[in-house]
């Protein structure tokens, strides 16, 4: 594969992120992407697939997800039911094998990008349980006696919100990159991609408020990039006068349409208290 990831017209990638993606793709090591929610970790996998012209296979991890589900699942209940009903399908056990996302990736006719999204949601044994299959790129289907092998090692993107530590043995097998929260210049570029032609005075005022909110001590959930984009969309839709933003001190008052930025009742109460204290002091 000679294609390099350079970001896309809809995704602003920093230089160090480009290096990480291309290094992982060259080595065919799983690329472990960490960062706070809303920094574009999941979207990155979509953009990598588009850049490499590769099909994207998504495995969204939940707290109940087990590693073997990525390989396959044997539906014994369905087979028992069909046996009771006299269905002819019951004589072929392969009819009751459900392919998992790793199976799809290993047998894809075209080199795919496999996204294992939010791996830290699963239990602590989940990453280690994946190690052998990700290393060998093969596994056995014991019910049918067949072996599933990858013709070519897929590009694997693994995301984590850093909610729990991942095992050292798993980390050793990954190429790691942490997506830092965008600085103001990068955020400006992201906004320009989403809102070409937007009034720059509005962007400057909105970014002032946005970054000031993130700096308020005691916040439980700082607003993310995706929430900034939603907020700007609402400001434009409501045709919010620029003066409304200019006349507000975001460290002391609730910003307009704050429901797009503040997603926690404790944070809303924090800003209400700051606004109340500001009114009393004025």
TAPEJO-V828629 format. One record per pair of residues at least 12 apart in sequence whose ideal C-beta (glycine too) atoms are under 8 Angstrom apart, sorted by the first residue. I is the first residue (numbers start at 1). J is the second residue. D is the distance in whole Angstrom. If there is no record, write none. Layout:
I,J,D  I,J,D
This chain:
1,25,7  1,52,7  1,111,7  3,51,7  3,52,5  3,53,7  4,18,8  4,22,5  5,18,6  5,21,4  5,22,6  5,25,7  5,47,8  5,48,6  5,51,5  5,52,7  6,18,6  6,51,7  7,47,7  8,47,5  8,50,6  8,51,6  9,193,7  10,47,7  10,193,6  11,40,7  11,43,6  11,44,7  11,47,4  11,193,8  12,182,8  12,186,6  12,189,5  12,190,5  12,193,6  13,44,8  13,47,8  14,186,7  16,177,7  17,44,8  17,177,6  17,179,7  20,175,6  20,176,8  20,177,4  21,44,8  21,48,6  21,177,8  23,175,6  24,155,7  24,175,4  25,48,8  25,52,7  25,155,6  27,175,6  28,153,4  28,155,7  29,156,8  29,173,7  29,174,6  29,175,4  30,116,8  30,134,6  30,156,4  30,157,7  30,158,5  30,173,7  30,174,5  30,175,7  31,155,8  31,156,7  31,157,5  31,158,7  31,174,7  31,175,5  31,177,7  32,158,5  32,159,8  32,160,7  32,166,8  32,171,7  32,174,4  32,175,7  32,176,5  32,177,7  33,157,6  33,158,7  33,159,5  33,160,7  33,177,6  33,178,8  33,179,6  34,159,8  34,160,5  34,161,8  34,162,5  34,176,7  34,177,8  34,178,5  34,179,7  35,161,8  35,162,8  35,178,6  35,179,3  35,180,7  35,181,8  36,161,7  36,162,8  36,181,6  36,222,8  36,224,7  37,161,6  37,224,6  38,223,8  38,224,2  38,225,5  38,226,5  38,227,6  39,179,5  39,180,8  39,181,6  39,182,7  39,224,7  39,225,6  40,179,7  40,225,6  40,226,8  41,159,4  41,179,6  42,115,7  42,117,6  42,159,6  44,157,7  44,179,8  45,58,8  45,113,6  45,115,4  45,117,8  45,157,4  45,159,7  48,113,6  48,155,7  48,157,7  49,112,8  49,113,4  52,111,8  52,113,7  52,155,7  54,110,7  54,111,6  54,112,6  54,113,5  54,155,7  55,108,6  55,110,6  55,112,5  55,113,7  56,112,7  56,113,5  56,115,6  57,101,5  57,104,5  57,105,5  57,108,7  57,112,5  57,113,7  57,114,5  57,115,7  57,154,8  58,101,7  58,115,5  58,117,6  59,100,8  59,101,4  59,102,8  59,114,7  59,115,7  59,116,5  59,117,7  60,117,5  60,118,7  61,116,7  61,117,6  61,118,5  61,119,6  61,121,5  61,122,5  61,126,7  62,121,6  62,122,7  63,121,5  63,122,7  63,123,8  65,121,7  65,122,5  65,126,7  66,122,8  66,126,7  66,129,8  67,122,8  67,125,8  67,126,5  67,129,3  67,130,5  67,133,8  68,100,8  68,129,7  69,100,5  70,100,4  70,101,5  70,102,4  70,103,8  70,116,8  70,130,7  70,133,8  71,100,5  71,102,6  71,103,6  71,133,7  71,139,5  71,141,8  71,148,8  72,97,5  72,98,6  72,99,6  72,100,5  72,103,6  72,141,6  73,97,8  73,98,5  73,100,7  74,93,8  74,96,6  74,97,6  74,98,8  74,143,5  75,96,5  75,97,8  75,98,6  76,96,7  78,96,6  79,93,7  79,95,8  79,96,5  93,143,5  93,144,6  94,144,5  97,141,6  97,143,6  97,144,7  101,114,7  101,116,8  102,114,7  102,133,6  102,139,7  103,148,6  105,150,7  105,154,5  105,156,8  106,137,7  106,138,7  106,148,6  106,149,7  106,150,4  106,151,8  106,154,7  107,148,7  107,150,8  108,154,7  111,152,5  111,154,6  111,155,7  112,154,5  112,155,7  113,154,7  113,155,5  113,156,8  113,157,6  114,154,5  114,155,7  114,156,5  114,157,7  115,157,5  115,158,8  115,159,7  116,130,8  116,156,7  116,157,7  116,158,5  116,159,7  117,159,5  118,159,6  118,160,7  118,161,6  119,158,5  119,159,7  119,160,5  119,166,7  120,160,4  120,161,6  120,162,7  120,163,5  120,164,5  120,166,7  121,163,7  124,164,7  124,167,7  127,166,5  127,167,6  127,170,4  128,167,5  128,169,6  128,170,6  130,170,8  131,169,6  131,170,6  131,173,7  134,156,7  134,173,7  135,173,7  137,149,7  137,150,4  137,153,6  138,150,7  158,174,7  181,214,8  181,225,8  182,225,6  184,207,6  184,211,7  187,207,6  187,210,8  187,225,7  187,228,7  188,203,7  188,207,7  190,225,6  190,229,8  191,203,6  191,207,8  191,228,8  191,229,7  191,232,7  194,229,5  194,232,8  195,232,6  195,233,8  195,236,7  198,232,7  198,236,7  199,242,8  201,242,6  202,232,8  202,235,7  202,236,8  202,242,6  202,245,7  203,232,8  205,242,6  205,245,4  205,246,6  206,228,7  206,231,7  206,232,6  206,235,7  206,245,6  207,228,8  208,250,7  209,245,6  209,248,7  209,250,4  209,255,5  210,223,6  210,228,5  210,231,7  210,261,7  212,250,4  212,251,6  213,250,5  213,255,7  213,261,6  213,262,8  215,251,8  216,250,8  216,251,6  216,270,7  216,271,8  216,274,8  218,270,6  219,267,5  219,270,7  220,264,5  220,266,5  220,267,6  221,262,8  221,263,6  221,264,5  221,267,6  223,261,4  223,262,7  223,263,8  227,260,6  227,261,6  227,263,7  228,261,7  230,260,5  231,257,6  231,260,4  231,261,5  234,257,5  234,260,6  235,256,7  235,257,7  238,257,7  240,256,6  240,257,7  244,256,6  249,278,7  251,274,7  252,274,5  252,275,6  252,277,7  252,278,4  253,271,7  253,274,7  253,275,5  253,278,6  254,268,7  254,271,5  254,272,7  254,275,6  258,271,7
